[in-house]
Amino acid sequence: MSAPRTNIPVAVPAGAPANRPGGTGPAGGGTRTIAGSLPGARGVADRLLHGTPGRMRLYGLVGVIAALLLGAISANALLASQAAVERAANNTAQVVRAQSIHVDLLRADALATNAFLVGGVESADSRARYEEAMGAVAKALSEAAAAQPADGTALGALSQQVQTYVGLVEQARANNRLNLPIGATYLTQASDGLRSDAIPIVEAVVSANEQRASAEFDRSNSSLQLLVGLVSLIALVLIAVWLAKRTHRYLNPSLSAAIVILVVGLFVAASTIGGIGNATRNVQQGDFKTAVQLAGVTTAANDARANESLTLIKRGSGASYEKKWKTDDTAVRTALGDDSTLLADWNAYRGVHTKVRSLDDNGQWDQAVALSTSIAADGAATAFTAFDNAAAAQRDKASQSAVANLEGLGGSAPYYAAALAIAALVAAWLVVRGFGQRIEEYR
């Protein structure tokens, strides 16, 4: 017969977990505490979102988010438009600088080649105008490199090409003073190198910045962002309709005031952004387009003038340069279109050029050179300078106007953005207040 089983207490070391029947783990341990807390949290959420008051709280939260989202989107759209306009102004200014480099390089070449025809030492006026043009090139290169780092590599390469051109021109001048025929070779090499090596770089810089400016013109109208704000407003209106139907109270002053504030804010944002977009589009199609067009006119014109001189320098073998002159002539007249004043000035020079070619083709080279370099009233130099100065003045005016108009746009956008942000916060508070009143009444 076995002895009866007795329970003998066993000492458990201090701090050791006590086992519970049917499992292991500490009695009253952390696992049960966490598991017990989750139902408690769910219970609180269920009580808050249960029934009609719960749905009111949920829709009220959605309304607050909608109000804040509308304000944030509207403010961001305003600031984005202003930033785009500023970038458009900077890129437009860079286009103007690059175009000025293009024009001044060809103007300097036209002056250098025409002065070379005189033989010996060129006139002081011609030399001064050449140095002025090259000085303008050097200044514009420095300013352009500082203004747009993206153009740094191209402008550095252009600067080297310009230095090469200047060196060849100086060699041509030195030999021309000694009446050495090799001077013509140096000058031809300088002119051809300018067009084959330097000018393509300038044109690439101009094109890149025109594309940047055009892209920023498009970005200045950021009204599409406001569609998100409009959706938020519609959501808030639908929530207000639901609340009115559910509570049979069709006027909620706080919620209505919130909607009115947001509607006004959205209208102000849309109007401001639309105004900025229209203004930038007007600049793009107006002064900016005119400046770009006239820059093309002046570059083609100065290229034509240089080709006229190079044709004479070649003395019987310059037919290719005369062909280039005709191409430039067509480009100038096509670009001028209905500009009767500039077209009349160009036609005056064009008529003198025709006489120059007639003299040269009939074996009267000296007379052709004299007419091409003449600063008399009927000389080619006088006629061309009149056109060049008039075209450059119009181009500078359009360029300055384009940059100035762009810089003046969007200045009020940050203030409107700040006002809209504050209005959105007020609207969010009114949404909370409006729903709070209905929840209290429902109870």
SELO-153007 format. One record per residue (C-alpha): residue in one letter; y, x negated, z. Coordinates in steps of 0.2 Angstrom, whole numbers, plus 5000, padded with zeros to 4 digits. Layout:
AYXZ ...
***
This chain:
M500050005000 S501649934994 A503149905005 P504650025003 R506049964991 T507649925000 N509349894993 I509949724999 P511849694996 V512149544986 A513749444988 V514849424973 P515949274972 A517849314973 G518649344956 A516949374947 P516849534937 A515849674944 N514549754933 R514549944931 P513050044928 G512650074910 G513649924903 T514449764907 G516249714910 P517549734924 A517749894933 G519449964928 G519649824916 G520949804902 T519849884889 R519850054897 T521750034901 I522150004883 A520950144877 G521750264889 S523550214884 L523250264865 P522850444868 G524350444880 A525450384866 R524750504853 G525050644866 V526850604867 A526950594848 D526050764846 R527250844859 L528750774850 L528250824833 H527250984837 G527851144830 T529551184823 P530551074835 G529450934830 R529750964812 M531550974815 R531550804824 L530550734809 Y531750804796 G533250744806 L532550574805 V532350584787 G534150654785 V534850504795 I533850384784 A534550474768 A536350464775 L536150274779 L535350244762 L536650324752 G538050234761 A537150064759 I536750094741 S538550144737 A539250004746 N538149884738 A538449954720 L540349934723 L540149754729 A538949714714 S540249774702 Q541649674710 A540549514709 A540049544691 V541849564686 E542249404695 R540849314686 A541449384670 A543149324673 N542549144677 N541349144661 T542749214650 A543949074657 Q542548944652 V542349024635 V544248994633 R544148814638 A542648774627 Q543548854612 S545048754616 I544048594615 H543348654598 V545048694591 D545848534598 L544548424592 L544748484574 R546548494576 A546548304580 D545448264566 A546548364554 L548048264560 A547148094559 T546448124542 N548148184535 A549048034543 F547847914535 L548347974518 V550147904521 G549447724522 G550047584534 V550747654550 E550747844552 S552247934558 A552747944576 D552648134576 S550948134568 R550248004581 A551048104596 R550248264590 Y548548184588 E548648104606 E549248274613 A547648354605 M546548224612 G547348234629 A547048424629 V545248394625 A545048264639 K545848384651 A544848534646 L543248434647 S543548394665 E544048564670 A542548644661 A541348524669 A542048574686 A542148754683 Q540348784676 P538948664683 A537748734671 D538748654656 G538748484665 T537448404654 A538048464638 L539848424642 G539348244647 A538548224630 L540048294622 S541148174631 Q540148024624 Q540248094606 V542148114608 Q542347934614 T541347874599 Y542447984588 V544047904596 G543347734594 L543047754575 V544747834572 E545547684580 Q544547564569 A545147664554 R546947654559 A546847474562 N546147444545 N547347564537 R548747464544 L548147314534 N547847424519 L545947374520 P544847504511 I543547494524 G544747604535 A544247754524 T542447724528 Y542747724547 L543747884546 T542447974535 Q541147914547 A542247984562 S542548154554 D540748174548 G540048124565 L541248244574 R540548384564 S538748334565 D538648274583 A540048344593 I540448514586 P538748584588 I538748544607 V540448634608 E539748784599 A538248784610 V539348784626 V540448924618 S538949024614 A538149004631 N539649064640 E539949204628 Q538249264632 R538549244651 A540149344650 S539449484640 A537949494652 E539249514667 F540249644657 D538649744657 R538349714675 S540049774680 N539549954678 S538249964692 S538250154693 L536450164690 Q536150104708 L537050264713 L535550374707 V534650314723 G536050384733 L536050544723 V534250564727 S534650534745 L535950664745 I534850794736 A533550764750 L534850794763 V535350954755 L533551014754 I533350974772 A534851074777 V534251224767 W532551214776 L533451204793 A534451354788 K532951464783 R531951414798 T533251444811 H534151594802 R535751504805 Y536551474788 L537951374793 N537751204803 P539551134805 S538950954809 L537650944795 S538851024782 A540150904787 A538950754785 I538450824767 V540350844763 I540650664768 L539250594759 V539750694743 V541550624744 G540850444747 L539650454732 F541050524721 V542250384726 A540950254723 A540550324706 S542350344701 T542750164706 I541250084698 G541550194682 G543350134682 I542849954684 G541549974670 N542850054658 A544149924661 T542949784658 R542349864642 N544149874636 V544449694640 Q542849644631 Q543249744616 G545149704616 D545849544622 F544249444624 K543649494607 T545349444600 A545349284608 V543549244602 Q544049294584 L545649194584 A544749044591 G543649054576 V545149064564 T545948914571 T544448804571 A544048854553 A545848824548 N545948654556 D544248614548 A544948664531 R546548554534 A545448404538 N544348434523 E545848444511 S546348264517 L544548204516 T544448264498 L546048154494 I545348004504 K543848004493 R544847994477 G543748084464 S542148094475 G542648224487 A542048374479 S540948414494 Y542448424505 E543348544494 K541848654494 K541948654513 W543748694512 K543348854502 T542048904514 D543348884528 D544648984518 T543449124516 A543049124535 V544849124539 R545349264528 T543849374533 A544149354551 L546049394550 G545649554541 D547149674543 D548249544553 S549549544539 T550749414548 L549449274550 L548649314534 A550349294525 D550549124534 W548849064529 N549149124511 A550749014511 Y549748864515 R548348914504 G549548914489 V550148744493 H548348684494 T548048754477 K549448644470 V548848494479 R547148514471 S547948544454 L548948384455 D547348284461 D546248364447 N547548314434 G547548134439 Q549148144450 W548448084466 D550048004473 Q550948174470 A549548264478 V549548154493 A551448174495 L551248364494 S549848364507 T550748264519 S552548334516 I553448404531 A554748484519 A554948674518 D553748684503 G552548544510 A550748574515 A551048504532 T552448624536 A551448774529 F549948734539 T550848694555 A551748864554 F550048954553 D549148844566 N550548874579 A550649064576 A548749084577 A548648974592 A550049074601 Q549149234598 R547449164604 D548249094620 K549049254624 A547449354621 S546449234631 Q547649234646 S547749424646 A545849444646 V545649324661 A547149404670 N546549574668 L544749534673 E545349444689 G546449594694 L544949714693 G543849764708 G545049704721 S544849864731 A542949874730 P542649784747 Y543849904756 Y542950054748 A541249984752 A541749964771 A542450134771 L540850204764 A539750114776 I540850184791 A540750354783 A538850344781 L538650304800 V539750454804 A538750564793 A537150494801 W537850544818 L538350714812 V536550744806 V535850694823 R537050814831 G536750954819 F534850944822 G535050924840 Q536051084842 R534651184833 I533251104843 E534151154859 E534451334852 Y532651344847 R532051304865 
***
